[in-house]
Amino acid sequence: MARLPCAIRSTPDPGDGQSKQQGAISTLMTTSDPDIVIIGAGAAGIGAARHLSGSGYSTAIIEQLPRAGGRAWTCATSVGPVDLGCGWLHSAGRNPWTEIATELGFTVDRRLTAWGEQFRDLGFSSADRAEAWDAFAQWNKQIRSNPPASDRAADAIDPASRWTPFLQALSGYISGDELEHISIADYVAYDDASTEDNWRVPDGYGRLITSARPSDAELRLGTALEGLDLTGRNIVLQTSAGTIRTRVVIFTIASNVLAGDAIKLPSALDPWRQAASLLPLGKNEKLYFETLDGGPFEDETHVLGDPHDSRTGTYYIRPFGKPVLECFLGGAGARIASAMSGEAAFDHAFSQLAGLFGSGVRKYLKPLAASNWAGTPSIGGGYSHALPGHADARLQLARPFDSRIFFAGEATHHTDFSTAHGAYESGQRAANEAMSSLAYGGRSDLAATGKQV
Ligand SMILES: Cc1cc2nc3c(=O)[nH]c(=O)nc-3n(C[C@H](O)[C@H](O)[C@H](O)COP(=O)(O)OP(=O)(O)OC[C@H]3O[C@@H](n4cnc5c(N)ncnc54)[C@H](O)[C@@H]3O)c2cc1C
């Protein structure tokens, strides 16, 4: 198969607004020891940097990837931008990225989503859809009115129901994993806080997020944190591009990375790594096809591949009228896709679409771009969910350490986790904590006054 422009294994496309020049910054230690170092240039890192902007504290962001954005990544393809990571402004009316989009001149599309619809009822009649969504509503009712003591979302379903695979597929899209691994308390905290408005940025959510980085935060791309030493008054960061000394660190790395062994951390941070291990990333991937002229596809329509298969893809057709079809995979479906070669994953989606539209559909579809979040070492999956019984791990993970290490990232948000706006808000929180700490003179002054931040 021809090389795709943004397959994550390949060299990133610089179409996200970053020049190659910025990559070169990564090997230069341009600023002498910054006051604050942010680890990770995703939505949380950029959110923190925006909040620190103009504060008078010098700030540097170090990012392992050769691009900013993390799980926010708009890929420039021959038929326009597509989002390989976040694409929807969830809870859009109260989502801070909506206001930032307006501020930066991005258009926000406020149309209703086509998610619940099935184009021409293909493979999923309206009567079956009503039954399936009713099963989902019943499950939602039960986890609120009579939640199982196990806190395990799977314990509130009827395994014999014909709609159990449908519920498992939804769990894959919403949480990235099967209901067996999902905490009910965590799921409900998100669901109760979220609103029904889901909007989009036609030029790309990823592009919006990377465009929002303030110019006074130095960005060092291709710079991986490898170890951290807390024994002296200054924090010493060992990175792939040399040593950095700083007063305060804000971690925004994904839970899987924090819990893993890629970064050598002092044992004092073990409780944070333990909390991160209880908030693993599920699996979520996207495949994009180009739709060619003459095919059966209509703008802004949707099909679910197979409502009786928990691994099924969900297909958004010609969003904004672009000649594109997005296959979104979650849980088991995403695990299978990331274990396959890119070509095999596209073949799997081709077969599912052929089952709905007929075998002739293949000639109207061309592979365009694919994600591989699970296979990207500095990310490791889709988005976080709490394991049963461990919803409070989010608060544990969000606690500061020693008034000089602060934790942000989507997994630290106790209601809006798994989203780009939750990540942003967590970055703001951590930036506030860091500034309060520095205002009190850092760790030793805090210890002297006994003041808690
Ligand atoms: C397929 C998919 C679809 C999604 N859809 C939506 C959606 O529609 N709406 C929505 O709101 N959210 C969505 N999300 C979730 C959203 O993208 C994330 O919640 C959000 O982007 C996470 O931001 P973050 O800053 O917390 O983490 P990240 O984006 O993971 O940022 C952390 C950064 O840290 C870097 N890093 C890691 N280790 C190191 C190290 N040692 N040294 C230096 N840097 C390091 C990483 O490379 C990364 O860039 C989706 C995610 C996926 C994968």
The ligand as an SDF file (V2000), in Angstrom:
LIG
                    3D

 53 58  0  0  0  0  0  0  0  0999 V2000
   -8.7290    8.3640   18.4850 C   0  0  0  0  0  0  0  0  0  0  0  0
   -9.0150    9.4290   19.5220 C   0  0  0  0  0  0  0  0  0  0  0  0
  -10.1620   10.2090   19.4170 C   0  0  0  0  0  0  0  0  0  0  0  0
  -10.4470   11.1760   20.3760 C   0  0  0  0  0  0  0  0  0  0  0  0
  -11.5600   11.9650   20.2220 N   0  0  0  0  0  0  0  0  0  0  0  0
  -11.7840   12.9860   21.0960 C   0  0  0  0  0  0  0  0  0  0  0  0
  -12.8300   13.9270   20.8410 C   0  0  0  0  0  0  0  0  0  0  0  0
  -13.5520   13.8350   19.8290 O   0  0  0  0  0  0  0  0  0  0  0  0
  -12.9980   14.9460   21.7250 N   0  0  0  0  0  0  0  0  0  0  0  0
  -12.1810   15.1070   22.8280 C   0  0  0  0  0  0  0  0  0  0  0  0
  -12.3690   16.0610   23.5880 O   0  0  0  0  0  0  0  0  0  0  0  0
  -11.1700   14.2240   23.0710 N   0  0  0  0  0  0  0  0  0  0  0  0
  -10.9520   13.1930   22.2240 C   0  0  0  0  0  0  0  0  0  0  0  0
   -9.8850   12.3600   22.4110 N   0  0  0  0  0  0  0  0  0  0  0  0
   -9.0810   12.5030   23.6570 C   0  0  0  0  0  0  0  0  0  0  0  0
   -8.1440   13.7020   23.6120 C   0  0  0  0  0  0  0  0  0  0  0  0
   -7.4300   13.6810   22.3960 O   0  0  0  0  0  0  0  0  0  0  0  0
   -7.1840   13.5990   24.7850 C   0  0  0  0  0  0  0  0  0  0  0  0
   -7.9240   13.4370   26.0030 O   0  0  0  0  0  0  0  0  0  0  0  0
   -6.3050   14.8390   24.9550 C   0  0  0  0  0  0  0  0  0  0  0  0
   -5.7800   15.2600   23.7220 O   0  0  0  0  0  0  0  0  0  0  0  0
   -5.1790   14.4950   25.9370 C   0  0  0  0  0  0  0  0  0  0  0  0
   -4.3360   15.6090   26.1280 O   0  0  0  0  0  0  0  0  0  0  0  0
   -3.1810   15.5560   27.2200 P   0  0  0  0  0  0  0  0  0  0  0  0
   -2.4180   16.8150   27.0810 O   0  0  0  0  0  0  0  0  0  0  0  0
   -3.7460   15.1790   28.5260 O   0  0  0  0  0  0  0  0  0  0  0  0
   -2.2630   14.3090   26.8060 O   0  0  0  0  0  0  0  0  0  0  0  0
   -1.3710   14.0550   25.4600 P   0  0  0  0  0  0  0  0  0  0  0  0
   -2.0660   14.6030   24.2760 O   0  0  0  0  0  0  0  0  0  0  0  0
   -1.0480   12.6300   25.4960 O   0  0  0  0  0  0  0  0  0  0  0  0
   -0.0820   14.9450   25.7400 O   0  0  0  0  0  0  0  0  0  0  0  0
    1.0040   14.4770   26.5060 C   0  0  0  0  0  0  0  0  0  0  0  0
    2.2680   14.7150   25.7030 C   0  0  0  0  0  0  0  0  0  0  0  0
    3.3770   14.2690   26.4870 O   0  0  0  0  0  0  0  0  0  0  0  0
    4.3610   13.7830   25.6020 C   0  0  0  0  0  0  0  0  0  0  0  0
    5.2930   12.9340   26.3660 N   0  0  0  0  0  0  0  0  0  0  0  0
    5.0820   11.6810   26.8790 C   0  0  0  0  0  0  0  0  0  0  0  0
    6.1940   11.2270   27.4820 N   0  0  0  0  0  0  0  0  0  0  0  0
    7.1200   12.2260   27.3830 C   0  0  0  0  0  0  0  0  0  0  0  0
    8.4580   12.3530   27.8450 C   0  0  0  0  0  0  0  0  0  0  0  0
    9.0990   11.3770   28.5140 N   0  0  0  0  0  0  0  0  0  0  0  0
    9.1320   13.5010   27.5650 N   0  0  0  0  0  0  0  0  0  0  0  0
    8.5170   14.5140   26.8850 C   0  0  0  0  0  0  0  0  0  0  0  0
    7.2540   14.4270   26.4230 N   0  0  0  0  0  0  0  0  0  0  0  0
    6.5560   13.3030   26.6790 C   0  0  0  0  0  0  0  0  0  0  0  0
    3.5430   13.0050   24.5910 C   0  0  0  0  0  0  0  0  0  0  0  0
    4.2610   12.7790   23.3940 O   0  0  0  0  0  0  0  0  0  0  0  0
    2.3380   13.9150   24.4030 C   0  0  0  0  0  0  0  0  0  0  0  0
    2.5160   14.8040   23.3160 O   0  0  0  0  0  0  0  0  0  0  0  0
   -9.5570   11.3960   21.4650 C   0  0  0  0  0  0  0  0  0  0  0  0
   -8.3920   10.6320   21.5490 C   0  0  0  0  0  0  0  0  0  0  0  0
   -8.1200    9.6610   20.5990 C   0  0  0  0  0  0  0  0  0  0  0  0
   -6.8460    8.8730   20.7050 C   0  0  0  0  0  0  0  0  0  0  0  0
  1  2  1  0
  2  3  1  0
  2 52  2  0
  3  4  2  0
  4  5  1  0
  4 50  1  0
  5  6  2  0
  6  7  1  0
  6 13  1  0
  7  8  2  0
  7  9  1  0
  9 10  1  0
 10 11  2  0
 10 12  1  0
 12 13  2  0
 13 14  1  0
 14 15  1  0
 14 50  1  0
 15 16  1  0
 16 17  1  0
 16 18  1  0
 18 19  1  0
 18 20  1  0
 20 21  1  0
 20 22  1  0
 22 23  1  0
 23 24  1  0
 24 25  2  0
 24 26  1  0
 24 27  1  0
 27 28  1  0
 28 29  2  0
 28 30  1  0
 28 31  1  0
 31 32  1  0
 32 33  1  0
 33 34  1  0
 33 48  1  0
 34 35  1  0
 35 36  1  0
 35 46  1  0
 36 37  1  0
 36 45  1  0
 37 38  2  0
 38 39  1  0
 39 40  1  0
 39 45  2  0
 40 41  1  0
 40 42  2  0
 42 43  1  0
 43 44  2  0
 44 45  1  0
 46 47  1  0
 46 48  1  0
 48 49  1  0
 50 51  2  0
 51 52  1  0
 52 53  1  0
M  END
$$$$
